């Protein structure tokens, strides 16, 4: 089993190209036509130019006003691991609208009161940014980029009565409302709407697969600006950071199998049929061989955070459920993310074991106050193509190096920041070789790279 799985990752990367295998055997149409983000305004010929895996052109919006909050954006295709850029991105604004009441045949708005920031009480603006990092095909990321914000708008409007009650001038000092003998905050309502939207998005992919080809899966990260708060909802290994001129703060955790080891291993322990006969839910400090049988070995079980000893037996020869290879953890040596959308058909190589039951679409949501410490701050969101090769501190340094060299009234300055970050991560091609190198001589990113740079304050 070990020998068979050692080569599975390479084989998987070959068979898991953007729908190649499905296109040959599946006559179902695609739900959405492949393209690049709407705000890039690319025609079909320009989309083709974007897919040049040899020159890897960096793409930025031609009209910077199409991105909300004067945000900057840049992207580049991978160096050849797939034929298409499987990343996607979305920037939208929508509103939570107060319910109208009917007076006879006419419809009139409920009398309005100002909300804390001075806006009209009949609607609350919501600003949405998202990055979708696709794998094993572009379809799940394309579909989510078209639909997730609509689901979030729907779920938020589903609890609008509570939100307006809490946000209104009669709210309690804690911004809470009493319902069913429990204190409900706006935070909990928004978090619940995000969680429900992510779950619904993944379920919609399952439902639509009955009639459409939807290849692969995707990691996703969302930034939601609402009533002076920033909500970061993350399911996967995209990442968001806050930075100002002095500090960097990571706003999301990378949802990898190693990070979520306890959730995954406990699930495997309680439902062993999910992992078959060849895997074990225990962890070891090294590979266990037959020479170790009957001897004491270090191990860690699903309920443990530390390490202990046990006497090795036959079960310890099985392949660990979560295994580190090349610095990255993988689930059943197949996938390096533990949350996201799609992957409903993903199986362990040459087996009948599906990975989806151990994956999750539920996001980890964090909330941040935008009323302080944002004057000169920015939010940087990116796919792992950036974070795999550039540290968060180096990102902060680059952000302010570029901003310090530009005028504050230049509408393209945040595009310039995003472009520089992508350029540093991609690097330059190595002559005569299929590779890219950064300025410091280390390997550049071979992955798709997507970067959003969003100013948080007016002093940036």
N, C-alpha and C positions, 0 to 999 in steps of 0.2 A: 504493500500500500504506500509506504514512504516513497519508493522509487517512482511509482506511478504519479504521485502527487507533486513530486519535485519539479517535473516538467509541465505541470498543468497550467501554471500561470502564463508561461510563454505560449502554450497552445491556446489558452483562453483568449489571450490578447489577439491571436490571429483569427479565431473564429468569431470574436465579439466585435467585429467592425460594424460601421453604421448600417445595420440592416442588410448586409450583403447576403447572409444566409437566408433571411426571411424573404428577401426580394426574389430569390431563386425558387422558393417553395411556397410562398404565400401570395395569393392574388388579391388580398384585401387592400383597399386604398388606405392612404395615410390620412389621419384626422386633420392635420394641418400641413401645408406645404413648407418645406424647409426654407429658411431665410435667416437673415441677421436681424438684430433688434430694430424695431420700427423707427426709433429716434435717429438711427444712422441714415435713413432715407436712401438706401442703396438699391439700384436697379439690378436686373438679373446679371448683366455683364460685370458689374462691380462686385456682386456676390462671388462670381467665379474668380475674380482677381484676388479676393480675400482668401481663397482656398489654396493658394500657392504655397505648398509645404516646403519649397526650396528657398524662396526669397522671404517668406513669412512677413508680409507687409503689416505694419501697425496701423490699425484703423481707429480714427476718432470721429466724432460727429461733425458734419459740415456746418450744421446750424446749432451752435451751443445753447440757444434759447429753448430748444426742445426738451432739454433736461431740466427738471425742477430744481429749485434752490441753487441755481447757477452751478450745479454739480459738473464734475469732469468725468470723462469716460475714455477708455482705450481698451483695445483687444487685439489678440494675435492668435493665429491658428497654431496648432502643434507642429512638431518637426517631422511628422510622418507616422505617428502611431494610429491615426485614423484619417480618412479622406476628407472629413468635414470638421469644422470647428463645432464641437458638441456643447460648448458653453452658450448660454443665452442670458439676456438681461432685460429688465423692464423698469420703466419709470412712469408712474401714473399719479394723478390726484383724483380723489372722489370725495363724497360727502356723506356724513351721517345726517339724515334729514328728519326734522320733527314731523310727526304725523299731523295731517290735516284733518279737520273735523267738518262735517257737513251741516249747513244751516239751511234746511229746505232743499232746494235744487242746487244751491250754490255751495262751493267749497271754499272755506276761509281758513287762514292759518290761526292757530292758537295765539293769543296775545304773547308778545315776545318780551324777554328780559335779556340784558347783556350777559354774556359769559365772561369769565375772569379776564380774558385777553381783549375784551372789548368787541368781539365779533358778534354778529347776529345770532340769536338763540335758535333760529329756525333751521340752521345747518352748521355742522362742525366739519371743517376741512381735514382731510387725512392725506398725507403725502407718503407715497409708497415707492420703495426701491427694492429690487431683488436681483440676485444672481443665481443661475441654475447651471450647475456643473455636470454635464451629461457624461455617461459612459456606456459602452457597448451599443451605441446607436444614439441618434439625436432626438428621437420622437418624444420621449418622456419630457425632456427639457423644453422642447418647443411647445408642447401642449401645456405644460405648467406655466410657461411664460405668458401664454395667452389667456389662461383661465384663473390662476390663483388669486389675483387681485380682485376679480369679480366675486369669488367665493368669500373673500375677507370682507368686501363691501356688504355682501348679503348677510353675513353673520353679524357684523357690527350693527347693521340696521335692524337686525332681529332683536337686539337688546337696547334699541335706541331710547325706549321709554325710561329705562333705568339710568342710562348714561345722562340724559337730559335732566332727570330728577337730581342726580348727584352733582352734575356740573352747574346747575342753576343757582340763583342767588340765595335760595332757602336751604342749601345743603348744610350738613353739619361741618364742624371744623376739620374733621378727618376726611371729608369728601366721601362719606359712606351713606348708604341707605339701608333701612331695615326691611328685609323681605324674608318671610318664613323663619323669623326669629334669628336670622344671621345677618351680620354686617357685610354688605357687599360694596366693594370699592370699584372705581373705574378701572384700576389696574387689573383686577380679577376678571372683569367683564371683557376687556381687550385681550388679555392672555387666553381666556376661554374661547374667544372668537378666532384667534390665531390657531390655537390647537385644533379646534373643530374644523377649520378651513383646510389645514394640512391633511387631516384624516380624510376629509371629503374629497380632496384632490386625488389622493392615492386610490380611494375607492372608485372615483370616476375613471381613472386609468384602467382599473380592472373591468368596469362595466363597458367601457368603449372598446376594449380589446375584442369583444364579441363581434364587432363589425369593422374594426380598423386595425391596421398594422401599427403598433406602438412599441418600437424597439427600445431596449435598454432601460436605464434608470437615471436618476440625477440626484446629486446633493443640492440643497437649496438654503439660501440665507436671505432673510427679509429685514429691511429697516422700515419702521413705521413711525412717522411723526404725527403725534396726536395730543392736543391740549397741553403743550409744553413738555411732553415726555417723548423719549425715544425708546421704542420697543425693538429689540433684536430677537428675531425668531430663527433658530438655526437647526437644520436637520442634515448633517453631513460634515464635510471637512473644508467648506468655504470658511472664511474668517472675517471678522470685523474688529477694527481697533479704533480707539479714541486716541488722538495725540494733540498736544499743543507744543509750544516751543521748549518745554522742559521735560514733559513726561509722556510715556506711552502706556496705555491700559488696554489689554485684550478684553473685548466685550463678548466674545463667544468662545466656547470650547470646541475643539475638533472632535466630532463624533466618530471616533475610530473604534474598531473592536477592542483594542486595549483599554481605551477610556471607559468603555461600557462593559468591561469584562464581567462584572458581577451580574448585571441584568441578563446578559446573554447566557452565562454559565448556569445561573439558577434556573433559567427557562429550560436549558438543555437537561439539567438534572431532574426537573419535575416532568419533563416530556422527552425521555430518552429516544423515542421513536423519531424525533426530528434530526438526530445526528447519526443514525444508523449504527452499524457494528464496527466501523473503522476509526471512529473518533472518540476521544475522551474529553470530559469537561474539566479535568484537572489540568493544572499548569506545572511545568517543571523548569528548573534552571538550565537544563541541557536535554539533549535527546537521550531517551532511555533505551538501552540495548539489552539483549539476552544475557550479557555478562553481568547486568545489574540485578537480575532476578534473585530474590532472597537477601539482597543487601539493602542497607538504609539509603534512601534518596531524599532530596529536598523536593517538596511539592507544595502546591497551594490549591485548596478546594474552592468551590463556588461561594461558600459562606465566609471565606477567609480573606483578610486584607494583608496578613503577614504570611510567613513561610514556616513550615514545620517538616518533621521527618516521618517517613513511613517505610515499610518494607516493600520493595518493588515486587509486583506480581505480573501476570500476563496482561492484565488490563492496562498497565502502565506502558506497554509497548505500542498502544494505539496512538494515532496522530492527535496532538493537542488541537482542540477546537479553535483556539486563538493562538496564532503562531507568528512570530516576528521573522521577517525575511527582508534583508536589505534595509534595515532601519525602520520599516513600516510594518505594522501589525495587519494581519489578514484573517478574515473569518473563513475557516475551512480551506485556507490557502487559495481563496478565490477572489474576495472583494475586500477593499481596504476601508470602506465606510460602513457604518452600522445603522445609519438613519438616512432617509430620503424617500423619493418617490420611485415607483416602478419596480423593475427587477423581478417581476412576478414569474418569469419563465427561467430565471437564473438557477442553474444547478451546479453542484460540484462536478468537476470534470469526470466523464465516464461513469456516472452514477445516476441513481434516481433520487438523490437527496436535493430537495429545493431549499434555497437559502432564505427565501422571503419570510417564513415563519419566525426567523430569528432577527429579522430587520424591523425597523420601526419608522413610521412616518410622523410620529409625534415630535414637534420641535421643542427644544429647550429655549424658553423665553426669558429674557432679562430686560429690566426696565431702568432707564436712566433719566435723571432730571436735567432739563435743558435750561434751567433758570440761573445756573451758576457755573463758573469755570468753563465757559464755552466761547468767550470773546475772541480768542485767537486759535480756536480748536477746529479740527477737521475729523470727519469719520472716513476711514478707508475700509472699503469692502472689496474682497477679491477672491477668486477661485484659488485652489491650492497650487495652480501653476506658478503663482507668485510666491506664496508662503513657503513652498518647498525649497526655494533657493535664496530667499532674502529674509533677513530677520526683521522683526517688528521695529526694532530700534533703528536699523538701516532705512526702513521705510520712512520713519519720522524724519530722519536726517535729510533724506531726499525731498520730502514734501516741503520742508521749510527752506532748503537751498533753492528750489525752483521758485517758490513764492517770493522769497526775498529779492529775486532777480527780475520780478515782474511788477507792473503797476497794478495798484488795487482796483483801478477802473477797467482793467483789461478783462473782457468777458471770457477769454480763452485760457486764462491762467490755470484753472483747475483741470482743463483738458491737457495742458502742458505737463502738469504734475502726473496725471494718469499715464500719459504717453512716456514720460521719463521712467516711471516705475516699470512699465511693460518692457521698455527697451533694456533696462538693466537686468531684468529677469531673463529675457530671451537671450541677450548677448549677441554675438556675431558668429557667422558660420565658420567652421574650421575647414580650411581649404583642403579639398580632396577627401574629406571625411563626412560621414552623415552625423554631424554633431554641431553643437553650439557652445560657445565659451563666453563667460563674463569677463569684465575688465580685469578682475583679480586672478584670472587664469583657471578658476574653477568652472565646473560644467554649468551651462545655462539650462533653462527649463526647456524640456522637450514636449511639454504639455501645452494644451490650450491655456491662455492667460486672459483673464478679464479683470479689470480694475475700475471701481467707482470711487471718486474722491468728492466728498460732500461737506461743504463748509457748515459749521454749526453755529457760528457767531458772526457778527458784523465786522469784527476787528481783524479777520484773517487777511 
